[in-house]
Amino acid sequence: MEERLKKLMECLPEGMDGALLLAPVHRRYYLDIVSSAGTLLVTRSKCIFIVDFRYIVMARGHIRGAEVLLQDNLEEQLEQLIADENLKCIGTDVRHITLQNFQEYQRMTGGLLTSDTRLEEVIGRQRKVKSAEEISRSAKARDILERMFERITPYVRPGVRDDELQRRLGIIASEEGSQMGSFGFLVSFGNNNLDSDSLPDSILSGKSLHKGDLLTLRLASLYEGYWANMSRTICVGKASEEQKRLYAQTVRVKECIAEGLRCGTHLSEAVGPAIEAARGEGVLISCDFGHEIGLEAEEGIRLCEDTEGICEKGMLLCIGARMGIPGKYSVKIEDMAVVEMDGAYILGKACSPSLTEV
């Protein structure tokens, strides 16, 4: 964590004397602690973490690379630190905090806090490249998803309701070690399958599965602060040839994305072949082919035709596609991929190449 703080100190945007990091995710990233409160001040010469009595013992015993101060009168403490460091312009993680929080700290800093987003861009570039430890934690979260999928499949049969599956997934997630229970789950099939991402309330409609339904399970898990996502579509009973073709088409789209993720390649170029592969019987429901993942379930860039940026070694992404035949059904597939020098590899077990019938 010390190296992360040093890098941030070196990369503070021009014109910013310091940074106040207020979001829990950044306390986790830079200090490796979990807390509901705390103020991290980073300047070009030092780092100070101010925290209340609930976390002070833990913080002093765990944090490296930052001086830890017991919070007394935060406003007076910040005023003194600002004077000692001669700070004139202070950035903050503005995209991760509320307007009320921003205004409160702007008042406490005497109006020196800026809403300039360049600091967030610096942090985003730093978080984009994952360490081996970060990837290992996401891999363990991904293993949880695979076990969840294997355990939920025997419950998928005609007559089972979507809300029953949702509750069962929550139980399995907790038993398998996910730290966030059923957060991020989506169960969809039948008439609501095409709209389920935009109308999440429909997933608890109490509808029952029927033979021939395509069931999509979007799963998420959390392990030691790091997220994993996975989407799978399976068929209840025997699948039609049209359903099999739609599934195979969706798999091709996902594979095209994985093949295009190479170091130095523009991210938008990686998406081009996927768009071509999506031409056919099915209709591409969303032009969003994935996103970065890590300490947040969705962070950083989103993969689409006009995404800016370059593929870098250590990027961790969820990649996939959602194809549908209007008025009938849809397929959603999502895997996790790690970018290496010679390409990308799928984290964990990749989706089945053919439509699974249960």
C-alpha positions in Angstrom: 0.0 0.0 0.0 2.9 2.3 0.6 3.9 2.1 -3.1 0.3 3.1 -4.1 0.5 6.2 -1.9 3.9 7.1 -3.2 2.7 6.9 -6.7 -0.3 9.0 -6.0 1.9 11.6 -4.3 4.1 11.7 -7.4 1.2 12.0 -9.8 -1.0 14.7 -8.2 -2.3 16.8 -11.1 -0.5 20.1 -11.9 -1.9 22.9 -9.8 -3.1 20.6 -7.0 -1.1 20.8 -3.8 -2.9 17.9 -2.2 -5.8 15.5 -2.2 -8.5 14.6 0.3 -9.7 11.1 -0.3 -13.1 10.4 1.4 -14.6 7.4 -0.3 -14.5 4.0 1.5 -13.2 2.3 -1.7 -10.1 4.5 -1.7 -9.4 3.9 2.0 -9.5 0.2 1.0 -7.2 0.7 -2.0 -4.6 3.0 -0.5 -4.7 1.9 3.2 -6.1 -1.6 2.9 -8.6 -1.0 5.7 -12.4 -1.2 5.8 -14.0 1.6 7.7 -17.2 3.7 7.4 -15.3 6.9 8.2 -11.9 8.5 7.8 -10.1 11.3 6.0 -7.0 10.7 4.0 -4.9 13.8 3.2 -2.2 13.3 0.5 0.3 16.0 -0.3 3.5 15.9 -2.4 5.5 15.2 0.7 3.4 13.3 3.2 0.2 11.3 3.8 -2.0 11.7 6.9 -5.0 9.6 7.8 -7.4 11.1 10.4 -9.9 8.7 11.9 -12.2 8.5 15.0 -11.8 6.4 18.1 -13.7 3.4 16.6 -10.9 2.6 14.1 -7.8 4.3 15.7 -6.2 1.1 17.2 -6.8 -0.9 14.0 -5.5 1.9 11.8 -2.3 2.4 13.8 -1.6 -1.3 13.9 -2.2 -1.9 10.2 -1.5 1.2 8.0 1.9 1.7 6.5 3.0 4.8 4.5 0.7 7.3 6.3 0.7 9.0 9.6 -2.4 8.1 11.6 -4.1 10.8 13.7 -7.0 10.5 16.2 -9.9 12.6 15.0 -10.7 15.3 17.6 -12.0 18.5 15.9 -11.7 17.6 12.2 -12.2 21.1 11.0 -9.4 22.5 13.2 -7.1 19.6 12.4 -7.6 20.1 8.6 -7.1 23.9 9.1 -3.8 23.3 10.8 -2.5 20.7 8.3 -3.5 23.0 5.4 -1.5 25.8 7.0 1.5 23.6 7.8 1.7 22.3 4.2 0.8 25.6 2.6 -2.0 24.1 0.5 -3.8 26.3 -2.0 -5.8 23.8 -4.1 -7.0 20.4 -2.9 -8.5 17.7 -5.1 -10.9 15.0 -4.0 -12.5 11.8 -5.2 -15.5 13.9 -6.4 -17.1 11.1 -8.4 -17.3 8.8 -5.4 -18.9 11.2 -2.8 -22.2 13.1 -2.5 -22.6 16.7 -3.1 -23.4 17.2 0.5 -20.1 15.6 1.5 -18.2 17.7 -1.0 -19.8 20.9 0.3 -19.1 20.0 3.9 -15.4 19.5 3.2 -15.2 22.5 1.0 -16.4 24.6 4.0 -13.9 22.9 6.4 -11.0 23.6 4.0 -12.0 27.2 3.6 -13.1 26.8 0.0 -9.8 25.2 -1.1 -11.5 21.9 -2.2 -11.9 21.7 -6.0 -14.4 19.7 -8.1 -11.7 19.2 -10.7 -12.0 15.6 -11.9 -8.3 15.2 -12.9 -7.5 13.6 -9.5 -10.1 10.9 -10.2 -8.5 10.3 -13.6 -5.1 9.8 -11.9 -6.7 7.4 -9.4 -8.5 5.6 -12.2 -5.3 5.0 -14.2 -3.6 3.7 -11.1 -6.5 1.3 -10.2 -6.8 0.1 -13.8 -3.7 -2.1 -13.6 -4.3 -4.9 -11.1 -1.6 -6.5 -9.0 -1.2 -10.3 -8.8 -2.8 -10.1 -5.3 -5.8 -8.2 -6.7 -6.3 -10.7 -9.5 -6.0 -13.6 -7.0 -8.7 -12.2 -4.8 -11.0 -11.7 -7.8 -10.2 -15.2 -8.9 -11.3 -16.6 -5.6 -14.5 -14.5 -5.9 -15.0 -16.0 -9.4 -14.6 -19.6 -8.0 -17.5 -18.8 -5.6 -19.6 -18.0 -8.6 -18.8 -21.3 -10.3 -19.8 -23.2 -7.2 -23.0 -21.2 -7.0 -23.9 -22.0 -10.6 -23.2 -25.7 -10.1 -25.4 -25.8 -7.0 -28.3 -23.8 -8.4 -28.6 -25.8 -11.6 -30.4 -28.8 -9.9 -33.2 -26.4 -8.7 -33.9 -25.2 -12.3 -37.0 -27.1 -13.5 -40.6 -26.3 -14.7 -42.8 -24.8 -12.0 -40.0 -23.1 -10.0 -40.6 -19.4 -9.6 -38.0 -16.7 -10.2 -38.2 -15.4 -6.7 -37.6 -18.9 -5.3 -34.4 -19.1 -7.4 -33.4 -15.6 -6.2 -33.7 -16.6 -2.5 -31.9 -19.9 -3.1 -29.0 -18.1 -4.7 -28.7 -15.8 -1.7 -28.4 -18.8 0.6 -25.9 -20.5 -1.6 -23.8 -17.3 -2.0 -23.5 -17.0 1.8 -22.7 -20.7 2.2 -20.0 -20.5 -0.4 -18.3 -17.5 1.1 -19.5 -14.4 -0.7 -19.3 -11.4 1.6 -22.3 -9.6 0.0 -25.0 -12.3 0.0 -27.4 -11.9 -2.9 -26.3 -8.4 -4.0 -26.1 -8.1 -7.8 -28.2 -11.2 -8.7 -30.6 -11.1 -11.6 -32.9 -14.0 -12.7 -34.8 -13.6 -15.9 -36.7 -15.6 -18.5 -39.8 -15.6 -20.6 -41.5 -12.3 -21.5 -39.4 -10.2 -19.1 -36.0 -11.5 -20.3 -35.5 -8.7 -22.9 -36.4 -6.0 -20.4 -34.9 -7.4 -17.2 -31.8 -5.2 -17.1 -33.8 -2.0 -17.4 -36.8 -3.2 -15.3 -35.2 -5.0 -12.3 -38.4 -5.2 -10.3 -39.7 -7.7 -12.8 -37.2 -10.3 -11.5 -39.3 -10.8 -8.4 -42.6 -11.2 -10.3 -43.2 -14.8 -9.0 -43.4 -16.2 -12.5 -42.8 -19.9 -13.0 -40.5 -21.6 -15.4 -41.8 -23.6 -18.3 -40.3 -26.1 -20.6 -38.4 -24.4 -23.4 -37.6 -21.2 -21.4 -34.2 -19.7 -21.6 -33.2 -18.8 -18.1 -30.5 -16.2 -17.6 -28.6 -16.0 -14.2 -26.4 -13.0 -13.6 -24.3 -13.7 -10.5 -22.0 -11.5 -8.4 -19.7 -12.3 -5.4 -17.3 -10.5 -3.2 -14.1 -11.9 -1.7 -11.8 -9.8 0.6 -13.0 -6.6 -1.1 -12.8 -7.8 -4.7 -15.8 -8.5 -7.0 -16.5 -11.1 -9.6 -19.4 -11.2 -12.1 -20.7 -14.0 -14.3 -23.7 -14.4 -16.5 -25.0 -17.7 -17.8 -28.0 -18.7 -19.9 -29.4 -22.2 -19.8 -32.5 -23.9 -21.3 -35.2 -25.5 -19.2 -35.7 -28.8 -21.0 -34.9 -29.4 -24.6 -33.7 -26.4 -26.6 -34.9 -25.5 -30.1 -32.5 -25.2 -33.0 -33.2 -21.4 -33.0 -32.3 -21.1 -29.3 -29.0 -23.1 -29.9 -28.1 -20.8 -32.8 -28.8 -17.7 -30.8 -26.6 -19.0 -27.9 -23.8 -20.0 -30.3 -23.9 -16.5 -31.8 -23.6 -14.9 -28.4 -20.6 -17.1 -27.6 -18.9 -16.0 -30.8 -19.4 -12.3 -29.9 -17.8 -12.9 -26.5 -14.9 -14.8 -28.0 -14.2 -12.0 -30.4 -13.9 -9.5 -27.6 -11.5 -11.8 -25.7 -9.3 -12.2 -28.9 -9.2 -8.5 -29.4 -7.9 -7.6 -26.0 -4.2 -7.3 -26.6 -1.7 -5.0 -25.0 -1.3 -1.8 -27.0 -4.6 -2.2 -28.9 -7.2 0.5 -28.7 -10.1 -0.7 -26.7 -12.5 0.4 -29.5 -10.7 -1.8 -32.0 -11.2 -4.8 -29.7 -15.0 -4.2 -30.0 -15.1 -3.9 -33.8 -14.9 -7.7 -34.6 -17.5 -8.4 -31.9 -20.0 -6.0 -33.6 -19.5 -7.9 -36.9 -20.0 -11.3 -35.2 -23.3 -9.9 -33.8 -24.7 -9.6 -37.2 -27.1 -12.5 -37.9 -30.3 -14.0 -36.6 -30.2 -12.5 -33.2 -30.5 -8.8 -32.4 -27.8 -7.2 -30.3 -29.7 -5.9 -27.3 -27.0 -3.8 -25.8 -23.9 -2.3 -27.5 -22.1 -2.5 -24.1 -19.7 -5.5 -24.3 -18.2 -5.3 -20.8 -16.6 -3.2 -18.1 -13.7 -3.2 -15.6 -14.1 -4.8 -12.3 -12.2 -4.9 -9.0 -12.9 -3.1 -5.7 -16.2 -2.1 -7.3 -18.5 -4.3 -9.2 -18.4 -1.9 -12.1 -15.4 0.5 -12.3 -13.4 2.3 -14.9 -14.1 2.0 -18.6 -17.1 0.3 -20.3 -16.4 -1.6 -23.5 -18.3 -0.2 -26.5 -17.7 1.0 -30.0 -16.3 4.4 -29.0 -14.4 3.5 -25.8 -11.2 5.5 -25.5 -8.0 4.1 -24.1 -5.5 1.3 -24.7 -5.4 -2.3 -23.5 -2.8 -2.6 -20.7 -1.3 -5.6 -19.0 -3.1 -6.3 -15.7 -6.5 -4.9 -16.7 -9.4 -7.0 -15.3 -12.6 -6.9 -17.3 -16.0 -8.6 -17.5 -16.7 -9.3 -21.1 -19.8 -10.6 -22.9 -22.9 -9.8 -24.8 -26.6 -9.9 -24.8 -28.5 -11.1 -27.9 -32.2 -11.6 -28.3 -35.0 -12.5 -30.8 -37.7 -9.9 -30.2 -40.9 -11.4 -28.7 -39.2 -14.7 -27.9 -36.1 -14.8 -25.7 -32.6 -13.6 -25.1 -29.2 -14.9 -24.2 -26.7 -13.2 -21.9 -23.1 -14.5 -21.4 -20.5 -12.8 -19.3 -17.0 -14.0 -18.4 -14.0 -12.3 -16.7 -10.8 -11.7 -18.6 -7.3 -10.7 -17.6 -5.1 -8.8 -20.1 -1.6 -10.1 -20.5 1.2 -9.1 -22.9 0.3 -11.7 -25.6 -3.5 -11.4 -25.2 -6.2 -12.1 -22.6 -7.2 -15.2 -20.7 -10.5 -16.1 -19.1 -10.4 -16.0 -15.3 -11.9 -19.3 -14.1 -14.1 -21.6 -16.2 -15.3 -20.1 -19.4 -19.0 -20.4 -20.5 -20.1 -23.6 -22.1 -19.6 -23.5 -26.0 -23.0 -25.0 -26.4 -26.4 -24.3 -24.8 -26.8 -26.3 -21.6 -30.2 -28.1 -21.2 -31.4 -28.9 -17.7 
